[in-house]
């Protein structure tokens, strides 16, 4: 009897093990062709294009019969990163949509918009809705050398296209404390630049930073080498002295000086003679105006004949005035700390003004000084602890800058 029960128990255990293995331990044969049930794949579409002048995203969505409620959600999700209501012409966009099998409605899964040549907006749909971020474009960075000599002015010598004009302005800013590019250029002056070239998918997209530069003005050669200190790139001479003055002579990119510093000038509106204790830089309305140096905003608002005015207090008793502004940048207010180069306002013609320009004044200990003639203090040199790295960097950049051959010819295509 016991043997019979033992045999029955063994049979039951065998069948139980076989059943459990059939549930959890099934093996798929090597030649199994795939899933036994055919799954429908969603239809994925990419809509690409270039924004036309005057075109809006609303018009693009209507043209492609996309859901307008989704556009509202996209715009709202992106508001703190980029305002999609103000898309610019000649910028590209990509809209990725997904249509589930059997559905007539397309769902937008992600959206990309080229903000500028360095960044794009990326909006992705997740479980909780759309999220937006600003993404830096990853370029292939190459080095090339640009050389030339001055015939009439800097821009005509380098090139009139957008990229070369920008390089010309960048070079002028680097050497602005040593050379006045409006009044001191001489025919035959020469320059040599080591620059970054930005490439994307095998296509040249423009120039990046100037890495090193030489400029010979009236027989004297000036050098500049880019080097990072405390996370910010500055330009220094070969000995490590900063090329940047503590204050800028011109805190904007201007076309010409419309009125100089004088103690007796006939006012174009009042028709009376009075002191003009500053420099008027003529520039298009809306041209960005930068802080001339590190400091704290002392005043920002309307001030009679100055119109919209910003005053910044700097170390060592200096103050700078920026007048006739079309508008003051949001966030520029009394007590706000600013760094040299920060945009604080925009050129205009408010107050007693006959046309768009920036009235720029420098005052020290209560006395106005001529920005074009005063000897401005320099910024600090490279810290002693970084001098060894700096010297190695200069040696490397100088070798690249003076290299002849293919790299130079590529830059002047």
Secondary structure, 3 states (H helix, E strand, C coil): CHHHHHHHHHHHHHHHHHHHHHHHCCCCCCCCCCCCCCCCCCEEEEEEEECCCCCCHHHHHHHCCCCHHHHHHHHHHHCCCCCHHHCCCCCEEEEEEEECCCCCCCEEEEEEEECCCCEEEEEEEECCEEEEEEEECCCEEEEEEEEEECCCCHHHHHCCCHHHHHHHHHHHHHCCCCCCCCCCCCCCCEEEEEEEEEEECCEEEEEEEEEEEEEEECCEEEEEEEEEECCEEEEECCCCCECCECCCCCCCCCCEEEECCEEEEECCCCCCEEEECCEEEECCCCCEEECCCCEEEEEEEECHHHCEEEEEECHHHEEEEEEEEEEECCCCCCCCEECCCCEEEEEECCCCCCCCEEEEEEEECCEEECCCCCCCCECCCCCHHHHHHHHHHHHHHHHHHCCCCHHHHHHCC
